[in-house]
């Protein structure tokens, strides 16, 4: 009889630190449940544990207890996976492991209800979230309460997301030294620490410059002086979860019921450019998409041409007053 593969041991599961007491024993029981009751092979077991680890790492980063997670937080986790470029098929596989884990917790009487019961997987070939119309984006931005201290900051966030097609992580890591506003470009630090120059619309520049006036009133924590988007309370860069929360709350205020996340603005950016007649390869370059088969083509795209694509085809450049 074969002993369980050592590859399973190589998958780190959390201790009780940050996840409540008794977690280590609970995860050992879960491993035994998958192996003995579900009859998983070593490879399948290893895959399930590694996928679960992705969720637990997310919980640790966001300060979420897995026992008290909400459906909304799980939906944000799914949107985060999509935002970093994980395919719908891979997201569905990860969520299979998430569903299995929470079904186990209910069986073990650790939870009364399964928070993943209404959690949907993305359809194969369908990339979440949906596209917003220009009118819906305008509605979201106009719903921002400008009497609040963070009002102008939030306007600048949405305009930058939409005008530049940024990933939420790219927005949160944006530096003052990355802005070349007189030239109409920003420098973006993408996946794999790769940099790219992205054109920015006059409307987004206008909102950023208004935010910089308010930013002067923020008590910035030492070491964060170069970060563009800051928390008024902490004086530190905004986290991804905070940006997700900002978007979600604005959707409630605006009465938009579609599944919307910061990634929605990136997807809308690309879709609106394509519908407006922009060159597909230019859009791919501006989004920072990697494709080995077309890398040489991307290297030959002129920066001036990229800016012209934005100026000619992005809705924001057609409406600036």
C-alpha positions in Angstrom: 0.0 0.0 0.0 1.4 3.3 -1.0 2.1 6.0 1.6 0.6 9.4 0.9 2.9 11.3 -1.4 5.4 13.8 0.1 4.2 16.3 -2.5 1.1 16.8 -0.2 3.4 17.7 2.7 5.1 20.3 0.5 1.9 22.3 0.3 1.9 24.7 3.4 -1.3 25.1 5.3 -1.7 27.8 7.9 -1.2 27.4 11.5 -3.6 29.0 14.0 -1.8 32.3 13.8 -4.2 34.8 12.3 -6.9 32.2 11.7 -8.2 31.4 15.1 -7.3 28.6 17.5 -7.1 24.9 16.4 -6.7 25.7 12.7 -3.7 23.3 12.3 -5.7 20.3 13.5 -8.6 21.3 11.4 -6.6 21.4 8.2 -5.0 18.1 9.0 -8.5 16.7 9.4 -9.5 18.2 6.0 -6.5 16.6 4.4 -7.5 13.2 5.8 -11.1 13.9 4.6 -10.0 14.4 1.0 -7.7 11.5 1.1 -9.9 8.9 2.8 -13.5 9.9 2.4 -13.3 11.6 -1.0 -10.7 9.0 -2.2 -8.5 11.6 -3.9 -5.2 10.6 -5.5 -2.0 12.2 -4.2 -1.9 14.5 -7.2 -5.5 15.6 -6.9 -5.1 16.1 -3.2 -2.0 18.2 -3.7 -3.8 20.3 -6.3 -6.8 20.9 -4.0 -4.5 22.0 -1.1 -2.5 24.3 -3.3 -5.7 25.9 -4.6 -7.0 26.3 -1.0 -3.7 27.9 -0.1 -4.4 30.7 -2.6 -7.6 31.5 -0.8 -5.9 31.3 2.7 -3.1 33.6 1.5 -5.7 36.1 0.3 -7.4 35.9 3.7 -4.1 36.5 5.5 -3.3 39.5 3.4 -6.7 41.0 3.9 -7.1 40.1 7.6 -10.1 37.8 7.0 -11.0 34.9 9.2 -12.0 31.9 7.1 -14.8 31.0 9.6 -16.5 34.3 9.2 -16.0 35.1 5.5 -19.0 36.5 3.7 -20.2 35.9 0.2 -19.2 39.4 -0.8 -15.7 38.8 0.3 -15.5 35.6 -1.6 -16.8 37.4 -4.7 -14.1 39.9 -4.3 -11.5 37.1 -4.1 -12.9 35.8 -7.4 -12.6 39.3 -9.0 -9.1 39.5 -7.7 -8.1 36.2 -9.4 -9.5 37.5 -12.6 -7.8 40.9 -12.2 -4.3 39.2 -12.0 -5.0 37.4 -15.2 -6.0 33.9 -14.0 -8.1 32.3 -16.7 -11.8 31.4 -16.0 -10.9 27.7 -16.3 -8.3 28.0 -13.6 -10.6 30.2 -11.4 -13.2 27.5 -11.7 -10.7 24.8 -10.6 -9.6 26.9 -7.6 -13.3 27.5 -6.6 -13.9 23.7 -6.7 -11.4 23.4 -3.9 -12.9 26.4 -2.1 -16.4 24.8 -2.3 -15.0 21.4 -1.1 -13.3 23.1 1.9 -16.5 24.9 3.1 -18.7 21.8 2.6 -16.2 20.0 4.9 -16.5 22.8 7.5 -20.3 22.4 7.5 -20.1 18.6 7.7 -17.7 19.0 10.7 -20.1 21.4 12.4 -17.4 24.1 12.2 -19.9 26.3 10.4 -23.7 26.4 10.3 -24.0 27.6 6.7 -21.8 27.3 3.6 -20.8 30.8 2.5 -19.8 29.5 -0.9 -23.3 28.1 -1.7 -24.2 31.0 -4.0 -20.7 31.6 -5.2 -20.6 31.2 -9.0 -17.6 30.2 -11.1 -16.9 32.2 -14.2 -18.1 30.5 -17.4 -15.4 29.1 -19.6 -14.4 31.7 -22.2 -16.3 34.5 -20.3 -14.1 37.0 -18.6 -15.5 38.7 -15.5 -16.6 41.4 -14.9 -19.1 42.8 -17.4 -18.5 45.9 -19.4 -20.0 49.2 -18.2 -21.3 51.7 -20.7 -19.9 55.2 -20.8 -23.1 56.4 -19.3 -22.9 54.0 -16.4 -19.3 55.0 -15.8 -20.4 58.6 -15.8 -23.2 57.7 -13.4 -20.7 56.0 -11.0 -18.4 59.0 -11.0 -21.2 61.5 -10.6 -22.5 59.5 -7.5 -19.3 60.3 -5.6 -20.1 62.5 -2.6 -17.8 65.5 -3.2 -18.5 66.9 0.3 -16.4 64.1 1.8 -12.6 64.4 2.1 -12.0 61.4 -0.1 -14.4 62.5 -2.9 -11.8 64.0 -5.2 -9.4 61.1 -4.6 -12.1 58.6 -5.6 -12.9 60.6 -8.7 -9.3 60.5 -9.7 -9.1 56.8 -9.0 -12.1 55.9 -11.3 -10.9 58.2 -14.0 -7.4 56.8 -13.9 -8.7 53.2 -13.9 -10.9 53.9 -16.9 -8.7 56.2 -18.9 -5.6 54.0 -18.5 -7.0 50.5 -18.3 -5.0 49.7 -15.2 -5.1 46.6 -13.0 -6.1 47.4 -9.4 -2.6 46.4 -8.2 -1.0 48.7 -10.8 -3.2 51.6 -9.6 -2.3 51.0 -5.9 1.4 50.9 -6.7 1.3 54.1 -8.9 4.0 56.6 -7.8 4.2 60.4 -8.2 7.5 59.8 -10.0 5.6 57.6 -12.5 3.5 60.5 -13.7 4.5 62.4 -16.8 1.4 64.5 -17.1 2.7 67.3 -19.3 3.6 64.6 -21.9 0.3 62.7 -21.3 1.8 59.4 -20.1 2.1 57.4 -16.9 4.6 54.7 -16.2 3.0 51.5 -15.0 4.6 48.6 -13.1 2.9 45.5 -14.3 3.1 41.8 -13.7 6.6 40.4 -13.5 7.9 43.8 -12.6 7.7 44.8 -16.2 7.2 48.5 -17.0 5.1 50.1 -19.7 4.2 53.6 -20.7 0.4 54.2 -21.0 -1.3 57.3 -22.4 -3.6 59.2 -19.9 -6.5 61.2 -20.9 -6.8 65.0 -20.3 -9.9 64.3 -18.1 -7.9 61.9 -15.9 -5.1 64.4 -15.7 -7.6 67.1 -14.6 -8.9 64.9 -11.8 -5.5 63.9 -10.7 -4.3 67.5 -10.4 -7.4 68.4 -8.3 -6.6 65.4 -6.1 -3.0 66.6 -5.6 -4.4 69.7 -4.0 -6.4 67.6 -1.5 -3.4 65.2 -1.1 -1.4 68.1 0.4 -3.7 67.9 3.5 -3.0 64.2 4.1 -0.6 63.4 6.9 1.6 61.0 4.9 3.5 58.3 6.7 7.3 58.4 6.2 8.3 56.3 3.2 4.9 56.8 1.4 5.6 60.3 0.0 5.8 59.0 -3.6 2.6 57.1 -3.6 -0.2 58.7 -5.6 -3.4 57.3 -3.9 -3.3 57.5 -0.1 -5.6 56.7 2.8 -6.7 59.9 4.6 -6.8 58.0 7.9 -3.5 56.1 7.7 -1.4 58.2 5.3 -0.4 55.0 3.5 -1.1 53.7 0.0 -4.6 52.3 -0.6 -5.0 48.6 -0.6 -6.7 46.6 -3.4 -9.5 45.7 -1.0 -10.1 49.4 -0.3 -10.4 50.1 -4.0 -12.8 47.2 -4.4 -14.9 48.6 -1.5 -15.0 52.1 -3.0 -16.3 50.7 -6.3 -18.8 48.4 -4.6 -20.2 51.2 -2.5 -20.5 53.6 -5.5 -22.4 50.9 -7.4 -24.9 50.7 -4.5 -25.3 54.5 -4.5 -25.7 54.7 -8.3 -28.1 51.7 -8.4 -26.0 49.6 -10.7 -26.7 46.0 -10.0 -24.1 44.4 -12.4 -21.1 42.7 -10.9 -18.6 45.5 -10.9 -15.0 45.6 -9.6 -12.0 47.7 -10.5 -11.3 45.2 -13.3 -14.6 46.3 -14.9 -13.0 49.6 -15.7 -10.0 47.9 -17.4 -12.3 45.7 -19.4 -14.5 48.7 -20.3 -11.4 50.6 -21.3 -10.4 47.9 -23.8 -13.9 47.3 -25.1 -14.7 51.0 -25.7 -11.4 51.5 -27.5 -12.1 48.5 -29.7 -15.7 49.6 -30.4 -14.3 53.0 -31.3 -12.0 51.6 -33.9 -8.7 51.4 -32.1 -6.1 48.9 -33.3 -6.3 45.7 -31.3 -2.5 45.3 -31.0 -2.3 48.8 -29.6 -4.9 47.9 -27.0 -2.9 44.8 -26.0 0.2 46.8 -25.6 -1.5 49.4 -23.5 -3.0 46.7 -21.3 0.4 45.1 -20.8 -0.8 41.7 -22.0 1.9 39.1 -22.6 1.8 36.8 -25.6 4.9 35.0 -26.7 3.7 34.6 -30.2 3.2 38.3 -30.8 5.9 39.8 -28.6 7.9 40.9 -31.6 4.9 42.7 -33.0 4.4 44.6 -29.7 8.0 45.7 -29.7 7.5 47.5 -33.0 4.5 49.6 -31.8 5.4 53.2 -31.6 4.6 55.1 -28.4 3.4 58.1 -30.3 1.0 55.8 -32.2 -0.3 54.4 -28.9 -1.1 57.9 -27.7 -2.9 58.7 -31.0 -5.0 55.6 -30.6 -6.1 56.8 -27.2 -6.8 60.4 -28.4 -8.8 59.2 -31.3 -10.8 56.4 -29.9 -11.2 56.6 -26.1 -14.6 58.2 -25.0 -12.9 60.5 -22.5 -10.9 62.2 -25.1 -14.0 63.0 -27.1 -15.8 64.6 -24.3 -13.2 66.8 -22.5 -14.5 70.3 -21.9 
